[in-house]
Amino acid sequence: QPQGGFIVQHNHTVIATIRNYSTETQRGVSKPASVGSFLIMAHKCSFLLSLLVTLAFLQLVNGATFSIMSYGAQADGVTDNSGALRKAWSAVCSASQPATLYVPSGQFLLHPTLFSGPCTNGKIVVQVDGNLIASTDYNLYGAAGYIMKFNNVKGLSFQGGYIDGKGSALWTCKAGKGKCPYGAS
């Protein structure tokens, strides 16, 4: 805390430092701050208060963020992350306020995954900053018929990212002399 003032923080980030300006110096002599200085300081405090209220409102509007990494996901492109995605989805879907399912940067292997509703809240964002990668084992998708499926979910938006359905492996399978597994069509 600065001497004679305070620090304004949001999520452990310093937004502003406000110091008490109770005196002004004129020709080396201290005197009480003028009314004009007080009004400028009050205006700055008013601005900072409205900034804090806005930040709090945005937190309420955007709600909580649930990262798949908190549920055991591995960004190695090899580990099946379907379980971590389902656990994170369960938390997002049951949240009482708007919520975001977050997939960070990295390569996330995905087996068929069903995201089911109905959900408690009506605003869910799936934010993908990494890559969701389908398995090349088409036997996994034969019975399911999908890679990712959102069922009975309202207010869903999907933002960013990349979904690699391994289409080139599918076309190689179809062009080959052998039969492709059931579900690879």
Secondary structure, 3 states (H helix, E strand, C coil): CCCCEEEEEECCEEEEEEECCCEEEECCEEEECCHHHHHHHHHHHHHHHHHHHHHHHHHHHHCEEEEHHHHCCCCEEEEECHHHHHHHHHHHHHCCCCEEEEECCCEEEECCEEEECCCCCCCEEEEECCEEEECCCCHHHHHHCCCEEEECCCCEEEECCEEECCHHHHHHHHHCCCCCCCCCC
